[in-house]
Amino acid sequence: MARAAPERSASLHADPGAPRHVAIIMDGNGRWASERGLPRLAGHRAGADNLQRVLRTLDSSGVGFVTLYAFSTENWNRPTAEVNGLLELMRSVIGDCVEELHQRKVRIRHLGELDNIPASLADATREAVERTARNTGLNLCVAFDYGGRSEVVRAVRRIVASGVSEDEVTEQLIRDNLYLPDVPDPDLIIRTAGEQRLSNFLIWQAAYSEYYQTPAYWPDFDDVEVERALNEFKRRRRRFGALPEE
């Protein structure tokens, strides 16, 4: 049986038409930097600086869950210097942001693996998750060393190891063995920088998500861009396979 999704404190300015869960593929940091004659890591730093702005806007709009695609299992294939820079940047972001997020009652969640990343970063991640575990505000889910296919494989392996018979395998059982089974599926998935791929992100959970892509690079994805995405979501008619109402 899946656990109920955690409750959160209601925002004073919450929009009843807002998606409950927004997932974001934060793309375009490197291109943002290249167009300015800067190293790619400068773009990643600019993208990290943009996080708090976007989170505040989504939180004030009544969004209860935000999942950020911070580092994929495929990102290990990037140049070593860039990978090391991204890992250090993540550790720095955790150190700089956790206290402020905690004061705002944001609950930090992690999905992905911690075994492959430096011990200092793994420890910082666990500490951030533990420190904010009882918070009742926005749930911030960070997908770091995460891949959608590997998540499903992990779930299947756990089910097989538990000795469940073939007839007992259901969609709900698979969901119960995903990284964060209590988090609702994303209503809206945003991808920046004009790309139109899912890139192995939440492939089980995204079955009925609405997609929104923008040419804006992630460091430029500001309050106005967030509002555009939310307004576009409100115009969508979600039927989940059913026929439209007459």
SEMILUM-225332 format. One record per residue (C-alpha): residue in one letter; x, y, z. Coordinates in pm, whole numbers. Each point is the difference from the previous one (the first is absolute). Example, Ala and Ser with C-alpha at 12.3 -4.5 7.8 and 13.67 -1.06 7.14 Angstrom:
BEGIN
   code       c1       c2       c3
      A     1230     -450      780
      S      137      344      -66
# end
This chain:
BEGIN
   code       c1       c2       c3
      M        0        0        0
      A      143      338     -103
      R       42      264      265
      A     -213      309      -23
      A      169      306     -144
      P      109      237      280
      E     -215      300       77
      R      139      349      -34
      S      -85      340      139
      A     -219      197     -240
      S      143      313     -159
      L     -192      322       62
      H        9       68     -375
      A      -46     -355     -125
      D     -163      -35     -342
      P     -259     -284        3
      G       75      -61     -369
      A      372      -53       56
      P      154     -344      -56
      R       63     -193      317
      H      337     -130     -121
      V      236      173     -244
      A      311     -179     -127
      I      273      193     -180
      I      275     -107     -238
      M      242      288       51
      D      172       25     -337
      G      216      258     -175
      N      254       99      264
      G      295      -81     -224
      R     -143      181     -301
      W      -85      301      216
      A      365       19      104
      S      141      -61     -348
      E     -203      283     -149
      R      160      230      255
      G      353     -126      -53
      L        4     -167      342
      P      101     -353      104
      R     -283     -250       24
      L       28      -20      380
      A      -86      371       16
      G     -329      -90     -162
      H      -64     -272      255
      R       70      249      280
      A     -245      247     -156
      G     -255     -279      -21
      A       52      -82      368
      D      -49      366       89
      N     -337      -12     -177
      L     -138     -281      215
      Q     -124      204      293
      R     -182      246     -225
      V     -189     -275     -183
      L      -80     -189      321
      R     -146      309      165
      T     -225       68     -299
      L     -124     -358      -19
      D      -55      -15      375
      S     -199      324        4
      S     -213     -135     -287
      G     -112     -295      208
      V      218     -271     -151
      G       61     -267      262
      F      277     -205     -160
      V      291       99     -223
      T      241     -254     -147
      L      324      129     -150
      Y      210     -207     -241
      A      336      100      141
      F      235     -278     -120
      S      -88     -303     -210
      T      166     -340      -16
      E      110      100     -352
      N      170      317      122
      W      293     -212      120
      N       98      -16     -369
      R       85      372       -7
      P      363      119       25
      T      152      -78      339
      A       63      365       82
      E     -364       88      -59
      V     -125     -296      202
      N      226       91      292
      G     -115      359      -23
      L     -365     -104        6
      L       55     -221      305
      E      177      281      184
      L     -270      246     -103
      M     -270     -231      138
      R      184      -25      332
      S       34      378       11
      V     -369       54      -81
      I     -104     -233      280
      G      225      184      244
      D     -126      342     -107
      C     -371      -73      -33
      V     -108     -260      253
      E      -43      236      294
      E     -209      249     -199
      L     -214     -280     -144
      H      -42     -145      348
      Q     -116      336      135
      R     -257       13     -281
      K     -117     -349      105
      V      110     -156     -329
      R       46     -376       21
      I      297     -128     -202
      R      -27     -346     -156
      H      253     -194     -207
      L      -59     -247     -279
      G      287     -183     -158
      E      309     -174      133
      L      257      127      249
      D      257     -279      -32
      N      181      146     -302
      I       44      357      120
      P      269      133      238
      A      -62      -89      363
      S      -11      366      105
      L     -280       71     -247
      A     -189     -316       94
      D       23       93      369
      A     -113      357      -69
      T     -298     -132     -195
      R     -103     -237      277
      E       35      277      259
      A     -216      239     -207
      V     -268     -266      -41
      E        4      -82      371
      R        6      364      115
      T     -308       93     -202
      A     -190     -329       34
      R     -271      142      226
      N      -61      317     -200
      T     -353       49     -131
      G       58      244     -286
      L      112      -56     -357
      N      147     -344      -73
      L      322       52     -197
      C      102     -326     -165
      V      351        4     -145
      A       79     -265     -262
      F      377      -42       31
      D      182     -296     -156
      Y     -345      -95     -120
      G     -127     -189     -305
      G     -358      -98      -70
      R       86     -339     -145
      S      236      -87      285
      E     -274       97      246
      V     -239     -249     -160
      V      269     -271       -8
      R       70       65      367
      A     -371      -32       80
      V      -30     -329     -190
      R      306     -143      175
      R     -144       90      340
      I     -328     -169      -92
      V      176     -316     -122
      A      215       -9      315
      S     -312       20      216
      G     -127     -328     -146
      V     -320      141     -146
      S     -171     -234     -246
      E      -64      100     -363
      D     -374       41       60
      E       62      243      284
      V      196      250     -210
      T     -212      310      -63
      E       58      360     -102
      Q      -56      100      361
      L      264     -246      120
      I      252      144     -244
      R      -87      353      114
      D       45     -104      363
      N      359      -98      -81
      L      102      319     -177
      Y      227      251      174
      L     -277      224      136
      P     -325     -198      -16
      D     -192      255      208
      V       66      287     -242
      P     -281       47     -254
      D       73      -25     -371
      P      101      331     -160
      D     -289      194     -149
      L      233      222     -199
      I      350      -64     -134
      I      193      307     -113
      R      310      -18     -219
      T      205      309      -69
      A      232       86     -292
      G     -238     -117     -273
      E       68     -373       21
      Q     -294     -238      -35
      R      127     -321      158
      L      -77     -170      329
      S      365     -110       36
      N      -67     -294      230
      F     -179      219      257
      L     -287     -144      206
      I      -98     -233     -283
      W     -240     -201      219
      Q     -154      299      175
      A      -35      215     -314
      A     -256     -221     -175
      Y     -270      270       13
      S      203      313       69
      E      -53      314     -203
      Y      315      123     -175
      Y      117      356      -45
      Q      317      106     -177
      T      147      345      -26
      P      299      134     -196
      A      117      185      311
      Y      320     -139      148
      W      -28     -110      361
      P      191      300      146
      D     -251      228     -180
      F     -307     -193      113
      D     -134      276      225
      D     -330       80      172
      V     -161      103     -329
      E      101     -329     -161
      V     -139     -195      295
      E     -333      181      -29
      R      -15      -74     -373
      A       47     -369       67
      L     -265       -5      273
      N     -247      193     -215
      E       54     -241     -288
      F      -70     -289      237
      K     -331      157      101
      R     -107        7     -365
      R       58     -371      -47
      R     -290     -245       25
      R      121     -313      173
      R     -214     -301      -94
      F      227     -293       93
      G     -115     -202     -300
      A     -371       80       32
      L     -208      174     -265
      P      -53      376       33
      E     -315      109      179
      E     -288      103     -224
# end
